[in-house]
Amino acid sequence: MIKAQTAFTAELDDPRTAVEEILSQLDLGALPKNNVGIISFYQDALETGVLEAVSKALPFDTVGCTVLAGGTQKELAFEQVSVTVLSSDDVKFSAAVSGEITYENAEEATRACYRDAFSRLGGETSLALVFGPVTRDISGDRYTLALSEESGGAPVFGTLSNTGIVYEDALVAYNGKAANRLLSLILVSGDIEFKFYTRAISDSNVTRRGAIVTESDGYLLKKINGVSVRDYLLSIGISTGEEGAIASLPILVDYKDGTKPAAYSMYGNTDKGMLVGGAVPVGAEIALADVDYGSVMSTAEDALDILAADLDKDGASVAFVIPCFSRCLTLGTQSNDEMDKTAERLGDRVPYMYMYSGGEICPVRSSSDGRLVNRFHNMTYTAMTLR
């Protein structure tokens, strides 16, 4: 069984005060045998030394990343440092960090990081918690697939780092150090129970269905319904020369494998096609959608209704709630509303960590055979409970 503790501070300037506030919320006097920490933080915490001081004050490995906003059941905020401690006598944890990740070595660097952690795990992997870099050239899908293959299909859950629009400011952390192009992870081994939750785009916001992928190359979408992506989009009134129009055009990809369609953004176009957040295989069906305030809030409420009901019925040791930062941006001047709704619905049912991500990694279940499929997402409200 896993036990969890959480802590929160809005102190980003004075390391000593930040450490005092964090430690005052944690009981580190009689820890179980196995422990690990997860830290979400505003990027200033690195420059002021708060991140390093908090990490050094914790007598176990810590991993994590920057987030646009985050916190725990104690408080949610944009400028914050939050800690979740996972502990157990019978469940084991092993943390590791990768070397610098580039476009060319993304998969191998991820696999090497996994092997490093696994070499010290002392058991089979039950779950991988991953914190990856957000970059302009690498889809988070590449980390997800590499970890899934390396682990033999163990569930993978986590996020890409994020600060908002400036990719270069997003950082991944390991034991108080942080950099832009790193990946850190925690492997969990033992008898644990988990549940996963994903909600992306309301059905009422789907504007067009029936687009079949007829040519693609991984994350490069080349043809839809037998014509180039550019011609297809022009045929429905969308100009690919308008970068804002493309970036704000969510798509739902139905992989035809019994899982719910995954939401992605199209983040760039080339002479050969359109770059997409996740792989788009030939034969997949694409639906186009709009995302607005109502869609963000209704999908969050839907996910929270199910999550809260499950917690009331079965309980949990800890929950991780990871929505996409684009959802926060879509809320505009009401940017706190999704966080506030989460705090309102979850209350004090369970210790939880909230992180506005740069891309969400969460398994989905296939209705055809019941298996879990590790999936990367954009624009999605994801959550996981553990016990």
C-alpha positions in Angstrom: 0.0 0.0 0.0 1.1 3.6 -0.7 0.8 6.4 1.7 1.0 10.1 0.6 1.7 13.5 2.0 1.5 16.8 0.3 2.8 20.3 1.0 2.5 23.8 -0.7 4.3 27.1 -0.5 3.9 30.3 -2.4 7.3 31.5 -1.2 9.6 31.8 -4.2 12.3 34.3 -2.9 13.6 33.0 0.4 14.8 29.4 0.4 14.8 29.1 4.2 11.2 30.3 4.6 10.1 28.0 1.7 11.7 25.0 3.4 10.2 25.8 6.7 6.7 26.0 5.2 7.1 22.8 3.3 8.5 20.8 6.2 5.8 22.1 8.6 3.2 20.3 6.4 5.1 17.0 6.3 5.7 14.3 8.9 9.2 13.1 8.1 9.9 11.7 11.6 8.9 8.1 11.1 8.9 7.4 7.4 8.3 4.0 5.9 11.2 2.1 4.3 10.7 3.4 0.7 10.0 7.0 -0.2 10.2 9.4 -3.2 9.1 13.0 -3.8 7.5 14.8 -6.7 7.9 18.6 -7.0 6.0 21.0 -9.2 7.3 24.5 -9.3 7.2 28.0 -10.9 10.4 28.6 -12.9 11.7 31.4 -10.5 12.2 28.7 -7.8 15.2 27.5 -9.6 16.9 30.9 -9.9 16.2 31.8 -6.2 17.5 28.5 -4.9 14.1 27.5 -3.5 13.9 24.4 -5.6 17.3 23.1 -4.5 16.8 24.0 -0.9 13.4 22.2 -0.7 14.9 19.1 -2.5 17.9 19.0 -0.1 15.6 19.2 2.9 13.9 15.9 1.8 15.8 12.7 2.7 14.9 10.9 -0.6 15.1 11.4 -4.3 12.8 14.1 -5.9 11.7 14.6 -9.5 9.3 17.0 -11.1 8.9 19.9 -13.5 7.7 23.5 -14.0 4.0 24.0 -14.5 1.9 26.9 -15.6 -0.1 26.5 -12.3 -0.4 23.9 -9.7 -0.6 22.9 -6.1 -2.2 20.4 -3.8 -5.5 20.0 -1.9 -4.1 22.7 0.5 -3.9 25.4 -2.2 -3.7 26.0 -5.9 -1.8 28.9 -7.5 0.2 30.0 -10.5 3.4 30.9 -8.6 4.0 28.0 -6.3 6.2 25.1 -5.2 4.3 21.9 -4.3 5.6 18.6 -3.0 4.0 15.1 -2.9 5.7 12.4 -0.9 4.9 8.7 -1.8 5.9 6.2 0.9 5.5 2.5 1.5 7.1 -0.4 3.3 6.3 -3.0 0.6 6.0 -0.9 -2.6 9.4 0.2 -4.0 10.3 3.4 -5.9 13.3 4.2 -8.1 14.0 7.6 -9.6 16.3 8.6 -12.5 17.1 11.4 -14.9 18.1 11.3 -18.5 21.0 13.0 -20.3 20.2 15.9 -22.7 17.4 15.0 -25.1 17.6 15.9 -28.7 15.4 15.3 -31.7 17.7 12.5 -32.8 18.2 10.7 -29.5 14.8 11.2 -27.8 13.8 7.5 -27.7 17.2 6.1 -26.7 17.7 8.8 -24.0 14.3 7.9 -22.6 15.1 4.1 -22.7 18.4 4.7 -21.0 16.7 6.7 -18.2 14.2 3.8 -17.7 17.0 1.2 -17.6 18.9 3.3 -15.1 15.9 3.5 -12.7 15.0 -0.2 -13.3 18.5 -1.3 -12.4 17.8 -0.1 -8.8 14.1 -1.0 -8.6 14.4 -4.5 -7.2 11.2 -5.8 -8.9 9.0 -5.6 -11.9 7.6 -2.2 -13.0 4.0 -1.7 -11.9 3.8 1.9 -13.0 6.0 4.6 -14.5 5.6 8.3 -13.5 7.2 10.5 -16.1 8.1 14.2 -16.3 9.4 15.1 -19.8 10.6 18.2 -21.6 8.3 20.2 -23.8 10.1 21.3 -27.0 9.1 22.6 -30.4 10.5 19.6 -32.2 9.7 16.5 -30.2 6.2 15.0 -29.6 5.6 13.7 -26.1 4.2 10.6 -27.9 7.9 9.6 -28.5 8.6 9.4 -24.8 5.3 7.6 -24.1 5.9 4.9 -26.7 9.6 4.4 -25.7 8.7 3.9 -22.1 5.8 1.6 -23.0 8.0 -0.6 -25.1 10.9 -0.6 -22.6 8.7 -1.5 -19.7 6.8 -4.3 -21.5 3.6 -2.3 -21.5 3.5 -1.1 -17.9 1.1 1.9 -17.4 2.8 5.3 -18.0 1.4 8.4 -16.4 2.8 12.0 -16.3 3.3 15.3 -18.0 5.5 17.4 -20.1 7.0 20.5 -18.3 5.4 23.8 -19.0 5.4 27.5 -18.2 2.9 28.7 -20.8 4.0 29.9 -24.2 7.9 30.1 -23.9 9.1 26.5 -24.4 12.6 27.3 -23.4 11.6 28.3 -19.9 10.1 24.9 -19.1 12.3 22.8 -16.9 12.5 19.2 -15.7 14.0 18.6 -12.2 15.9 15.9 -10.4 17.1 16.2 -6.9 17.0 20.0 -6.9 18.7 20.5 -10.3 16.7 21.5 -13.4 17.2 22.0 -17.1 15.2 22.3 -20.3 15.9 19.1 -22.2 15.8 16.4 -19.5 13.4 13.7 -18.7 13.0 12.4 -15.1 10.9 9.5 -13.9 9.9 7.3 -11.0 9.3 3.6 -11.4 7.0 1.9 -9.0 7.1 -1.8 -8.1 4.7 -3.7 -6.0 1.1 -4.4 -5.4 -0.7 -1.2 -6.2 -4.2 -0.2 -7.5 -4.7 2.6 -10.0 -7.4 4.2 -12.0 -7.1 6.6 -14.9 -9.4 9.3 -16.1 -9.4 11.3 -19.4 -11.8 13.9 -20.8 -10.9 16.1 -23.8 -13.6 17.8 -25.9 -17.3 17.8 -25.6 -19.3 16.1 -28.3 -21.2 19.3 -28.9 -17.9 21.0 -29.8 -17.1 18.5 -32.6 -17.6 20.4 -35.9 -16.8 17.9 -38.5 -16.4 14.1 -38.6 -15.5 11.4 -41.2 -12.0 12.5 -42.2 -10.0 9.4 -42.9 -6.2 9.5 -42.8 -5.0 8.1 -46.1 -1.3 9.0 -45.9 0.9 9.8 -42.9 4.5 9.4 -41.6 4.3 9.1 -37.8 3.5 12.6 -36.5 3.4 14.1 -40.0 -0.2 14.0 -41.4 0.0 14.1 -45.2 -3.4 13.2 -46.7 -7.0 13.2 -45.6 -9.7 11.5 -47.7 -7.1 11.1 -50.5 -6.1 14.8 -50.8 -3.3 16.8 -49.1 -4.1 18.1 -45.6 -3.7 21.6 -46.9 -6.3 21.0 -49.7 -8.7 19.3 -47.2 -8.5 22.2 -44.8 -9.0 24.7 -47.5 -12.1 22.8 -48.7 -13.7 23.3 -45.3 -12.7 27.0 -45.1 -9.4 26.8 -43.0 -6.3 28.5 -44.4 -3.1 26.7 -43.5 -1.2 30.0 -43.8 -2.9 31.3 -40.7 -0.8 29.9 -37.9 -3.2 31.0 -35.3 -6.0 29.1 -37.0 -4.0 25.9 -37.2 -2.8 26.1 -33.6 -6.3 26.6 -32.3 -7.7 23.7 -34.4 -8.1 20.7 -32.1 -8.5 17.3 -33.7 -9.8 14.0 -32.2 -8.0 10.9 -33.6 -9.9 7.6 -33.4 -7.3 4.9 -33.6 -9.9 2.2 -34.2 -8.5 0.1 -31.4 -11.4 0.3 -29.0 -10.0 3.3 -27.1 -11.7 6.7 -27.0 -10.4 9.2 -29.6 -7.4 11.2 -28.4 -7.2 15.0 -28.7 -4.3 16.6 -30.4 -3.3 20.0 -31.7 -1.7 20.7 -35.1 1.4 22.7 -34.2 3.0 23.4 -37.6 2.8 22.8 -41.3 5.5 21.9 -43.8 5.6 21.4 -47.5 4.9 17.7 -46.9 2.0 18.0 -44.4 0.9 19.0 -41.0 2.7 18.2 -37.7 0.4 16.7 -35.1 0.9 16.2 -31.3 0.5 12.4 -31.6 1.0 9.8 -34.2 -1.7 9.6 -36.8 -1.7 6.2 -38.6 -3.3 5.5 -41.9 -6.9 4.4 -41.4 -7.4 6.5 -38.3 -10.5 8.7 -38.4 -10.2 12.4 -37.5 -12.8 14.7 -36.2 -12.3 18.5 -36.0 -13.5 20.5 -33.1 -13.7 23.9 -31.4 -12.6 24.5 -27.8 -14.2 27.2 -25.7 -14.9 28.0 -22.1 -17.9 25.8 -22.0 -16.1 22.8 -23.4 -13.2 23.1 -20.9 -15.5 23.4 -17.9 -18.0 20.7 -18.9 -15.2 18.1 -19.6 -13.5 19.0 -16.3 -16.8 18.6 -14.4 -17.5 15.3 -16.1 -14.1 13.9 -15.2 -14.5 15.2 -11.6 -18.0 13.8 -11.2 -16.6 10.3 -12.0 -13.4 10.8 -10.0 -15.3 12.0 -6.9 -17.8 9.2 -7.0 -15.0 6.6 -7.3 -13.2 8.2 -4.3 -16.4 8.1 -2.2 -16.9 4.5 -3.1 -13.4 3.0 -3.1 -11.1 5.7 -1.6 -7.5 6.2 -2.7 -4.1 7.1 -1.1 -3.3 9.9 -3.5 -4.5 11.5 -6.8 -2.7 13.3 -9.5 -4.7 15.8 -11.7 -3.0 16.9 -14.9 -4.9 19.1 -17.3 -3.4 20.7 -20.4 -2.2 24.3 -20.1 -4.1 25.2 -23.3 -7.3 24.6 -21.3 -6.2 27.3 -18.8 -5.4 29.7 -21.7 -8.9 29.0 -23.2 -10.5 30.2 -20.0 -9.1 33.7 -20.6 -9.8 36.2 -17.8 -11.4 33.3 -15.8 -8.2 31.3 -15.8 -8.7 30.0 -12.3 -12.0 28.4 -12.9 -10.8 24.9 -13.8 -8.6 24.9 -10.7 -11.4 26.2 -8.5 -13.8 23.6 -9.8 -11.2 20.8 -9.0 -10.7 22.1 -5.5 -14.5 22.4 -5.0 -15.4 18.9 -6.3 -12.5 17.0 -4.7 -12.5 18.9 -1.4 -10.5 16.9 1.2 -11.4 13.5 -0.1 -7.8 12.6 -0.9 -4.3 14.2 -0.9 -3.7 15.3 -4.5 -1.3 17.2 -6.8 -2.6 19.5 -9.5 -0.3 20.3 -12.5 -1.1 22.4 -15.6 0.9 20.5 -18.2 2.6 20.9 -21.5 1.2 17.6 -22.7 -0.5 14.8 -20.8 0.5 11.1 -20.6 -2.3 8.9 -19.4 -3.3 5.3 -20.3 -6.7 4.7 -21.8 -8.6 1.4 -21.7 -9.7 -0.5 -24.9 -13.3 -1.5 -24.9 -12.5 -4.4 -27.3 -10.2 -6.3 -24.9 -10.0 -4.3 -21.7 -6.3 -3.7 -22.0 -4.6 -0.4 -21.0 -3.0 1.5 -23.9 -0.4 4.2 -23.0 -1.4 7.4 -24.8 -0.1 10.9 -25.2 -2.7 13.7 -25.2 -3.2 17.4 -25.9 -6.0 19.6 -24.5 -7.1 16.9 -22.1 -8.1 16.7 -18.4 -6.3 13.7 -17.1 -6.2 12.2 -13.6 -4.9 9.1 -11.8 -5.6 7.6 -8.3 -3.3 5.3 -6.5 -3.5 3.1 -3.4 
